[in-house]
């Protein structure tokens, strides 16, 4: 990209696309358990969908080939991690790494979503 192009182009978002075996169930998990909003679905039956929380987006595409359980999927940076951690515990989300202060300057924890993806959630330590 030339210098001229760099001055007129702005990347406004990077949206991860997760391969999942069931788009509808995955969207329901992210909406019901993690507090995302359903943005849209595509296809009949749906094979591609989008969900978002606080302006941050994830897309899901139906696939028979998904990464191995425990594969890292995303890292959510939040404000108010204690309340979010409590909410996820109460909703029965599988916590795979408890909330704690890490040497890299964040308080974070990790969950597995219904497809086995590892989603880490962190907040800057005070």
MIRODREN-994698 format. One record per residue (C-alpha): residue in one letter; x, y, z. Coordinates in steps of 0.25 Angstrom, whole numbers, padded with zeros to 4 digits, always signed. Layout:
% MIRODREN-994698
AXYZ;...
END
This chain:
% MIRODREN-994698
X+0000+0000+0000;X+0006+0014-0004;X+0007+0025+0006;X-0005+0032-0001;X-0014+0020+0001;X-0010+0019+0015;X-0015+0033+0017;X-0029+0031+0011;X-0031+0017+0016;X-0036+0013+0031;X-0037-0001+0036;X-0049+0001+0045;X-0051-0013+0050;X-0045-0027+0050;X-0056-0038+0051;X-0052-0052+0055;X-0059-0063+0048;X-0061-0076+0056;X-0064-0089+0049;X-0075-0096+0057;X-0084-0109+0055;X-0097-0102+0057;X-0098-0087+0055;X-0112-0085+0062;X-0108-0092+0075;X-0095-0084+0075;X-0102-0071+0073;X-0112-0075+0084;X-0100-0078+0094;X-0093-0064+0091;X-0106-0057+0093;X-0112-0065+0105;X-0099-0067+0112;X-0089-0057+0109;X-0099-0045+0106;X-0096-0043+0092;X-0107-0038+0082;X-0111-0045+0070;X-0107-0037+0058;X-0112-0045+0046;X-0113-0059+0040;X-0111-0063+0026;X-0117-0075+0019;X-0129-0084+0021;X-0125-0092+0029;X-0115-0082+0034;X-0100-0085+0031;X-0094-0071+0034;X-0097-0061+0045;X-0092-0049+0053;X-0093-0045+0067;X-0088-0033+0075;X-0085-0028+0089;X-0082-0013+0091;X-0079-0011+0076;X-0070-0023+0076;X-0073-0033+0066;X-0072-0048+0064;X-0076-0056+0052;X-0079-0071+0051;X-0079-0080+0039;X-0084-0094+0039;X-0074-0105+0036;X-0071-0119+0038;X-0057-0116+0040;X-0055-0108+0053;X-0042-0106+0061;X-0039-0116+0073;X-0046-0113+0086;X-0038-0103+0094;X-0033-0095+0082;X-0032-0081+0085;X-0043-0073+0078;X-0043-0059+0084;X-0039-0049+0095;X-0049-0040+0100;X-0044-0027+0108;X-0055-0022+0117;X-0057-0012+0128;X-0064-0018+0140;X-0058-0032+0140;X-0063-0036+0154;X-0078-0034+0150;X-0076-0041+0137;X-0069-0053+0143;X-0080-0054+0153;X-0090-0054+0143;X-0084-0065+0134;X-0082-0074+0146;X-0097-0072+0150;X-0101-0075+0136;X-0093-0088+0136;X-0083-0085+0126;X-0071-0094+0127;X-0059-0086+0133;X-0046-0093+0130;X-0037-0083+0136;X-0041-0075+0148;X-0041-0060+0150;X-0027-0056+0154;X-0016-0046+0153;X-0006-0049+0142;X+0009-0045+0141;X+0006-0038+0128;X-0002-0027+0135;X-0017-0032+0133;X-0027-0039+0142;X-0033-0049+0133;X-0041-0063+0132;X-0044-0073+0121;X-0056-0080+0117;X-0060-0091+0107;X-0072-0088+0098;X-0081-0099+0094;X-0072-0103+0083;X-0060-0104+0092;X-0053-0091+0087;X-0045-0084+0098;X-0050-0070+0100;X-0041-0061+0109;X-0047-0049+0116;X-0038-0039+0123;X-0037-0025+0129;X-0025-0016+0131;X-0020-0018+0146;X-0021-0005+0154;
END
